[in-house]
């Protein structure tokens, strides 16, 4: 199991070398654990998290339904702080499953990336 996580971290470093969130286009970082999914809007210039959403307190629904809800929540939180364009950071995970659902729901709720 350690080798699988090492591969993800290697890919994460490769991705992060290419993308950088600024104040006008912050980074939307998504992290997936076995139980939960987390999303953050990050301004890398100032090193600050501008908004965050997770499904820790959501108890009803499957993991995929909760991932869709996190996508909606992060989009609404970013629109509250007047951020419409972001750079998507899949954090070394494959763009499928719950990661894709978060991205699709965030797009549907008004984020552009």
VMD Tcl script that builds the backbone (N, CA, C; Angstrom):
set m [mol new atoms 339]
animate dup $m
set s [atomselect $m all]
$s set {name element resname resid chain x y z} {
  {N N UNK 1 A 0.813 -1.188 0.000}
  {CA C UNK 1 A 0.000 0.000 0.000}
  {C C UNK 1 A 0.865 1.263 0.000}
  {N N UNK 2 A 2.025 1.181 0.587}
  {CA C UNK 2 A 2.895 2.340 0.641}
  {C C UNK 2 A 3.339 2.771 -0.759}
  {N N UNK 3 A 3.568 1.818 -1.649}
  {CA C UNK 3 A 4.018 2.153 -2.989}
  {C C UNK 3 A 2.941 2.930 -3.754}
  {N N UNK 4 A 1.672 2.584 -3.533}
  {CA C UNK 4 A 0.587 3.269 -4.212}
  {C C UNK 4 A 0.524 4.735 -3.775}
  {N N UNK 5 A 0.703 4.978 -2.485}
  {CA C UNK 5 A 0.690 6.347 -1.978}
  {C C UNK 5 A 1.919 7.115 -2.448}
  {N N UNK 6 A 3.060 6.438 -2.535}
  {CA C UNK 6 A 4.270 7.079 -3.045}
  {C C UNK 6 A 4.079 7.539 -4.486}
  {N N UNK 7 A 3.387 6.733 -5.279}
  {CA C UNK 7 A 3.124 7.087 -6.672}
  {C C UNK 7 A 2.249 8.335 -6.743}
  {N N UNK 8 A 1.221 8.405 -5.888}
  {CA C UNK 8 A 0.332 9.561 -5.871}
  {C C UNK 8 A 1.098 10.821 -5.479}
  {N N UNK 9 A 1.980 10.709 -4.504}
  {CA C UNK 9 A 2.749 11.875 -4.062}
  {C C UNK 9 A 3.726 12.322 -5.144}
  {N N UNK 10 A 4.307 11.376 -5.870}
  {CA C UNK 10 A 5.197 11.726 -6.979}
  {C C UNK 10 A 4.419 12.474 -8.065}
  {N N UNK 11 A 3.210 11.980 -8.379}
  {CA C UNK 11 A 2.382 12.654 -9.369}
  {C C UNK 11 A 1.941 14.032 -8.875}
  {N N UNK 12 A 1.649 14.128 -7.591}
  {CA C UNK 12 A 1.242 15.403 -7.005}
  {C C UNK 12 A 2.336 16.449 -7.172}
  {N N UNK 13 A 3.579 16.075 -6.915}
  {CA C UNK 13 A 4.694 17.008 -7.060}
  {C C UNK 13 A 4.842 17.457 -8.516}
  {N N UNK 14 A 4.634 16.535 -9.419}
  {CA C UNK 14 A 4.736 16.831 -10.841}
  {C C UNK 14 A 3.648 17.831 -11.268}
  {N N UNK 15 A 2.437 17.612 -10.761}
  {CA C UNK 15 A 1.325 18.493 -11.089}
  {C C UNK 15 A 1.540 19.874 -10.474}
  {N N UNK 16 A 1.961 19.914 -9.214}
  {CA C UNK 16 A 2.115 21.186 -8.500}
  {C C UNK 16 A 3.268 22.019 -9.058}
  {N N UNK 17 A 4.201 21.385 -9.748}
  {CA C UNK 17 A 5.282 22.141 -10.377}
  {C C UNK 17 A 4.750 22.968 -11.543}
  {N N UNK 18 A 3.618 22.557 -12.095}
  {CA C UNK 18 A 3.070 23.221 -13.272}
  {C C UNK 18 A 1.959 24.214 -12.952}
  {N N UNK 19 A 1.246 24.017 -11.847}
  {CA C UNK 19 A 0.121 24.906 -11.545}
  {C C UNK 19 A 0.405 25.719 -10.291}
  {N N UNK 20 A -0.132 26.932 -10.296}
  {CA C UNK 20 A 0.086 27.856 -9.188}
  {C C UNK 20 A -1.127 28.766 -9.107}
  {N N UNK 21 A -1.769 28.807 -7.949}
  {CA C UNK 21 A -2.953 29.629 -7.774}
  {C C UNK 21 A -2.601 31.049 -7.371}
  {N N UNK 22 A -3.156 32.018 -8.065}
  {CA C UNK 22 A -2.961 33.433 -7.730}
  {C C UNK 22 A -4.291 34.000 -7.240}
  {N N UNK 23 A -4.304 35.259 -6.833}
  {CA C UNK 23 A -5.508 35.854 -6.258}
  {C C UNK 23 A -6.666 35.885 -7.257}
  {N N UNK 24 A -6.367 36.127 -8.529}
  {CA C UNK 24 A -7.448 36.178 -9.516}
  {C C UNK 24 A -7.901 34.788 -9.946}
  {N N UNK 25 A -6.995 33.822 -9.941}
  {CA C UNK 25 A -7.303 32.436 -10.298}
  {C C UNK 25 A -6.728 31.510 -9.225}
  {N N UNK 26 A -7.396 31.354 -8.093}
  {CA C UNK 26 A -6.855 30.472 -7.060}
  {C C UNK 26 A -6.961 29.004 -7.462}
  {N N UNK 27 A -6.342 28.170 -6.670}
  {CA C UNK 27 A -6.275 26.738 -6.942}
  {C C UNK 27 A -7.376 26.018 -6.179}
  {N N UNK 28 A -8.112 25.148 -6.870}
  {CA C UNK 28 A -9.115 24.288 -6.234}
  {C C UNK 28 A -8.476 22.926 -6.030}
  {N N UNK 29 A -8.099 22.632 -4.799}
  {CA C UNK 29 A -7.429 21.383 -4.467}
  {C C UNK 29 A -8.425 20.405 -3.865}
  {N N UNK 30 A -8.421 19.182 -4.372}
  {CA C UNK 30 A -9.344 18.148 -3.893}
  {C C UNK 30 A -8.528 17.001 -3.310}
  {N N UNK 31 A -8.906 16.574 -2.109}
  {CA C UNK 31 A -8.265 15.423 -1.467}
  {C C UNK 31 A -9.323 14.385 -1.159}
  {N N UNK 32 A -9.015 13.132 -1.470}
  {CA C UNK 32 A -9.945 12.034 -1.249}
  {C C UNK 32 A -9.320 11.031 -0.289}
  {N N UNK 33 A -10.007 10.760 0.810}
  {CA C UNK 33 A -9.582 9.679 1.688}
  {C C UNK 33 A -10.540 8.518 1.486}
  {N N UNK 34 A -10.341 7.437 2.219}
  {CA C UNK 34 A -11.237 6.298 2.058}
  {C C UNK 34 A -12.657 6.616 2.519}
  {N N UNK 35 A -12.798 7.488 3.515}
  {CA C UNK 35 A -14.113 7.812 4.055}
  {C C UNK 35 A -14.685 9.124 3.550}
  {N N UNK 36 A -13.843 10.145 3.405}
  {CA C UNK 36 A -14.330 11.493 3.154}
  {C C UNK 36 A -13.656 12.114 1.941}
  {N N UNK 37 A -14.189 13.272 1.526}
  {CA C UNK 37 A -13.592 14.050 0.450}
  {C C UNK 37 A -13.552 15.514 0.892}
  {N N UNK 38 A -12.447 16.184 0.578}
  {CA C UNK 38 A -12.223 17.553 1.011}
  {C C UNK 38 A -11.870 18.407 -0.206}
  {N N UNK 39 A -12.306 19.668 -0.197}
  {CA C UNK 39 A -11.971 20.602 -1.273}
  {C C UNK 39 A -11.601 21.941 -0.656}
  {N N UNK 40 A -10.586 22.587 -1.223}
  {CA C UNK 40 A -10.128 23.885 -0.743}
  {C C UNK 40 A -9.857 24.809 -1.911}
  {N N UNK 41 A -10.159 26.088 -1.729}
  {CA C UNK 41 A -9.761 27.128 -2.669}
  {C C UNK 41 A -8.558 27.821 -2.035}
  {N N UNK 42 A -7.396 27.769 -2.710}
  {CA C UNK 42 A -6.142 28.231 -2.111}
  {C C UNK 42 A -5.499 29.314 -2.975}
  {N N UNK 43 A -5.082 30.396 -2.319}
  {CA C UNK 43 A -4.292 31.450 -2.953}
  {C C UNK 43 A -2.830 31.168 -2.625}
  {N N UNK 44 A -2.071 30.686 -3.592}
  {CA C UNK 44 A -0.683 30.282 -3.351}
  {C C UNK 44 A 0.259 31.472 -3.186}
  {N N UNK 45 A -0.076 32.619 -3.741}
  {CA C UNK 45 A 0.778 33.799 -3.582}
  {C C UNK 45 A 0.880 34.200 -2.108}
  {N N UNK 46 A -0.267 34.227 -1.440}
  {CA C UNK 46 A -0.298 34.629 -0.038}
  {C C UNK 46 A -0.273 33.444 0.911}
  {N N UNK 47 A -0.399 32.239 0.386}
  {CA C UNK 47 A -0.391 31.046 1.223}
  {C C UNK 47 A -1.610 30.941 2.117}
  {N N UNK 48 A -2.782 31.308 1.591}
  {CA C UNK 48 A -3.999 31.302 2.399}
  {C C UNK 48 A -5.084 30.451 1.752}
  {N N UNK 49 A -5.839 29.772 2.607}
  {CA C UNK 49 A -7.020 29.056 2.154}
  {C C UNK 49 A -8.184 30.032 2.185}
  {N N UNK 50 A -8.809 30.235 1.037}
  {CA C UNK 50 A -9.892 31.200 0.932}
  {C C UNK 50 A -11.247 30.584 1.276}
  {N N UNK 51 A -11.450 29.318 0.925}
  {CA C UNK 51 A -12.711 28.633 1.215}
  {C C UNK 51 A -12.440 27.137 1.291}
  {N N UNK 52 A -13.298 26.430 2.020}
  {CA C UNK 52 A -13.134 24.982 2.119}
  {C C UNK 52 A -14.503 24.330 2.259}
  {N N UNK 53 A -14.557 23.062 1.868}
  {CA C UNK 53 A -15.777 22.261 2.023}
  {C C UNK 53 A -15.362 20.806 2.187}
  {N N UNK 54 A -16.128 20.063 2.977}
  {CA C UNK 54 A -15.879 18.630 3.137}
  {C C UNK 54 A -17.180 17.936 3.492}
  {N N UNK 55 A -17.145 16.612 3.499}
  {CA C UNK 55 A -18.356 15.841 3.784}
  {C C UNK 55 A -18.287 15.141 5.134}
  {N N UNK 56 A -17.475 15.642 6.041}
  {CA C UNK 56 A -17.317 15.002 7.342}
  {C C UNK 56 A -18.630 15.026 8.120}
  {N N UNK 57 A -19.353 16.132 8.052}
  {CA C UNK 57 A -20.599 16.249 8.808}
  {C C UNK 57 A -21.823 15.734 8.056}
  {N N UNK 58 A -21.660 15.443 6.770}
  {CA C UNK 58 A -22.767 14.863 6.000}
  {C C UNK 58 A -22.847 13.375 6.312}
  {N N UNK 59 A -23.975 12.925 6.805}
  {CA C UNK 59 A -24.083 11.521 7.211}
  {C C UNK 59 A -24.932 10.698 6.259}
  {N N UNK 60 A -25.840 11.334 5.541}
  {CA C UNK 60 A -26.733 10.587 4.660}
  {C C UNK 60 A -26.191 10.545 3.252}
  {N N UNK 61 A -26.451 9.440 2.568}
  {CA C UNK 61 A -26.045 9.303 1.189}
  {C C UNK 61 A -24.771 8.490 1.029}
  {N N UNK 62 A -24.551 8.096 -0.208}
  {CA C UNK 62 A -23.343 7.345 -0.520}
  {C C UNK 62 A -22.171 8.303 -0.672}
  {N N UNK 63 A -20.979 7.762 -0.837}
  {CA C UNK 63 A -19.791 8.599 -0.997}
  {C C UNK 63 A -19.899 9.462 -2.256}
  {N N UNK 64 A -20.465 8.907 -3.321}
  {CA C UNK 64 A -20.579 9.673 -4.560}
  {C C UNK 64 A -21.594 10.807 -4.409}
  {N N UNK 65 A -22.689 10.567 -3.702}
  {CA C UNK 65 A -23.669 11.629 -3.468}
  {C C UNK 65 A -23.064 12.733 -2.608}
  {N N UNK 66 A -22.282 12.334 -1.623}
  {CA C UNK 66 A -21.639 13.321 -0.759}
  {C C UNK 66 A -20.574 14.095 -1.523}
  {N N UNK 67 A -19.885 13.456 -2.472}
  {CA C UNK 67 A -18.889 14.151 -3.295}
  {C C UNK 67 A -19.562 15.217 -4.157}
  {N N UNK 68 A -20.729 14.915 -4.691}
  {CA C UNK 68 A -21.481 15.907 -5.463}
  {C C UNK 68 A -21.844 17.097 -4.582}
  {N N UNK 69 A -22.248 16.813 -3.358}
  {CA C UNK 69 A -22.616 17.879 -2.423}
  {C C UNK 69 A -21.405 18.757 -2.088}
  {N N UNK 70 A -20.240 18.154 -1.939}
  {CA C UNK 70 A -19.017 18.923 -1.674}
  {C C UNK 70 A -18.703 19.832 -2.861}
  {N N UNK 71 A -18.908 19.346 -4.081}
  {CA C UNK 71 A -18.702 20.175 -5.267}
  {C C UNK 71 A -19.601 21.399 -5.268}
  {N N UNK 72 A -20.866 21.198 -4.894}
  {CA C UNK 72 A -21.799 22.330 -4.814}
  {C C UNK 72 A -21.389 23.296 -3.707}
  {N N UNK 73 A -21.012 22.738 -2.545}
  {CA C UNK 73 A -20.658 23.583 -1.409}
  {C C UNK 73 A -19.422 24.433 -1.696}
  {N N UNK 74 A -18.411 23.852 -2.344}
  {CA C UNK 74 A -17.194 24.617 -2.617}
  {C C UNK 74 A -17.461 25.690 -3.668}
  {N N UNK 75 A -18.336 25.404 -4.628}
  {CA C UNK 75 A -18.676 26.408 -5.630}
  {C C UNK 75 A -19.423 27.573 -4.988}
  {N N UNK 76 A -20.365 27.278 -4.114}
  {CA C UNK 76 A -21.106 28.342 -3.439}
  {C C UNK 76 A -20.195 29.166 -2.521}
  {N N UNK 77 A -19.276 28.487 -1.838}
  {CA C UNK 77 A -18.340 29.190 -0.961}
  {C C UNK 77 A -17.410 30.092 -1.764}
  {N N UNK 78 A -17.004 29.651 -2.946}
  {CA C UNK 78 A -16.108 30.475 -3.757}
  {C C UNK 78 A -16.858 31.650 -4.379}
  {N N UNK 79 A -18.114 31.444 -4.730}
  {CA C UNK 79 A -18.893 32.547 -5.281}
  {C C UNK 79 A -19.184 33.606 -4.209}
  {N N UNK 80 A -19.269 33.199 -2.952}
  {CA C UNK 80 A -19.455 34.156 -1.857}
  {C C UNK 80 A -18.258 35.094 -1.715}
  {N N UNK 81 A -17.061 34.571 -1.982}
  {CA C UNK 81 A -15.867 35.414 -1.894}
  {C C UNK 81 A -15.501 36.000 -3.257}
  {N N UNK 82 A -16.451 35.928 -4.199}
  {CA C UNK 82 A -16.326 36.521 -5.534}
  {C C UNK 82 A -15.194 35.935 -6.356}
  {N N UNK 83 A -15.046 34.623 -6.296}
  {CA C UNK 83 A -14.078 33.902 -7.130}
  {C C UNK 83 A -14.868 33.042 -8.094}
  {N N UNK 84 A -14.691 33.274 -9.402}
  {CA C UNK 84 A -15.423 32.487 -10.391}
  {C C UNK 84 A -14.513 31.580 -11.205}
  {N N UNK 85 A -13.240 31.959 -11.351}
  {CA C UNK 85 A -12.295 31.146 -12.120}
  {C C UNK 85 A -11.268 30.539 -11.176}
  {N N UNK 86 A -11.043 29.242 -11.320}
  {CA C UNK 86 A -10.063 28.546 -10.490}
  {C C UNK 86 A -9.213 27.643 -11.372}
  {N N UNK 87 A -8.142 27.149 -10.789}
  {CA C UNK 87 A -7.285 26.160 -11.439}
  {C C UNK 87 A -7.496 24.856 -10.676}
  {N N UNK 88 A -7.888 23.793 -11.352}
  {CA C UNK 88 A -8.223 22.534 -10.683}
  {C C UNK 88 A -6.959 21.732 -10.397}
  {N N UNK 89 A -6.820 21.298 -9.145}
  {CA C UNK 89 A -5.693 20.482 -8.699}
  {C C UNK 89 A -6.256 19.160 -8.203}
  {N N UNK 90 A -6.015 18.098 -8.965}
  {CA C UNK 90 A -6.548 16.792 -8.572}
  {C C UNK 90 A -5.679 16.097 -7.542}
  {N N UNK 91 A -4.560 16.725 -7.179}
  {CA C UNK 91 A -3.750 16.283 -6.049}
  {C C UNK 91 A -3.129 14.900 -6.231}
  {N N UNK 92 A -2.857 14.516 -7.478}
  {CA C UNK 92 A -2.231 13.225 -7.736}
  {C C UNK 92 A -3.209 12.091 -7.934}
  {N N UNK 93 A -4.497 12.330 -7.710}
  {CA C UNK 93 A -5.510 11.291 -7.897}
  {C C UNK 93 A -5.925 11.250 -9.363}
  {N N UNK 94 A -6.403 10.108 -9.817}
  {CA C UNK 94 A -6.916 10.002 -11.168}
  {C C UNK 94 A -8.199 10.816 -11.291}
  {N N UNK 95 A -8.398 11.408 -12.460}
  {CA C UNK 95 A -9.590 12.226 -12.693}
  {C C UNK 95 A -10.750 11.311 -13.062}
  {N N UNK 96 A -11.264 10.634 -12.057}
  {CA C UNK 96 A -12.386 9.727 -12.240}
  {C C UNK 96 A -13.087 9.570 -10.899}
  {N N UNK 97 A -14.259 9.023 -10.914}
  {CA C UNK 97 A -14.970 8.751 -9.671}
  {C C UNK 97 A -15.343 10.001 -8.902}
  {N N UNK 98 A -15.030 9.997 -7.603}
  {CA C UNK 98 A -15.425 11.109 -6.734}
  {C C UNK 98 A -14.715 12.413 -7.064}
  {N N UNK 99 A -13.475 12.341 -7.558}
  {CA C UNK 99 A -12.746 13.551 -7.942}
  {C C UNK 99 A -13.462 14.228 -9.108}
  {N N UNK 100 A -13.864 13.438 -10.095}
  {CA C UNK 100 A -14.573 13.966 -11.256}
  {C C UNK 100 A -15.930 14.523 -10.858}
  {N N UNK 101 A -16.620 13.865 -9.933}
  {CA C UNK 101 A -17.927 14.344 -9.492}
  {C C UNK 101 A -17.832 15.705 -8.814}
  {N N UNK 102 A -16.806 15.903 -7.990}
  {CA C UNK 102 A -16.605 17.201 -7.345}
  {C C UNK 102 A -16.391 18.273 -8.406}
  {N N UNK 103 A -15.558 17.982 -9.394}
  {CA C UNK 103 A -15.268 18.946 -10.452}
  {C C UNK 103 A -16.508 19.258 -11.283}
  {N N UNK 104 A -17.256 18.244 -11.651}
  {CA C UNK 104 A -18.457 18.447 -12.474}
  {C C UNK 104 A -19.511 19.270 -11.739}
  {N N UNK 105 A -19.738 18.975 -10.477}
  {CA C UNK 105 A -20.731 19.711 -9.697}
  {C C UNK 105 A -20.284 21.149 -9.454}
  {N N UNK 106 A -18.980 21.359 -9.264}
  {CA C UNK 106 A -18.481 22.726 -9.081}
  {C C UNK 106 A -18.684 23.536 -10.366}
  {N N UNK 107 A -18.449 22.896 -11.507}
  {CA C UNK 107 A -18.692 23.572 -12.796}
  {C C UNK 107 A -20.167 23.886 -12.963}
  {N N UNK 108 A -21.011 22.925 -12.627}
  {CA C UNK 108 A -22.465 23.119 -12.785}
  {C C UNK 108 A -22.979 24.229 -11.877}
  {N N UNK 109 A -22.337 24.431 -10.729}
  {CA C UNK 109 A -22.770 25.452 -9.782}
  {C C UNK 109 A -22.184 26.830 -10.099}
  {N N UNK 110 A -21.329 26.941 -11.107}
  {CA C UNK 110 A -20.873 28.259 -11.531}
  {C C UNK 110 A -19.386 28.496 -11.568}
  {N N UNK 111 A -18.553 27.566 -11.136}
  {CA C UNK 111 A -17.102 27.764 -11.225}
  {C C UNK 111 A -16.620 27.487 -12.646}
  {N N UNK 112 A -15.593 28.206 -13.051}
  {CA C UNK 112 A -15.027 27.995 -14.387}
  {C C UNK 112 A -13.590 27.514 -14.238}
  {N N UNK 113 A -13.280 26.387 -14.882}
  {CA C UNK 113 A -11.913 25.862 -14.953}
  {C C UNK 113 A -11.810 24.861 -16.053}
}
mol reanalyze $m
mol bondsrecalc $m
mol representation Tube
mol addrep $m
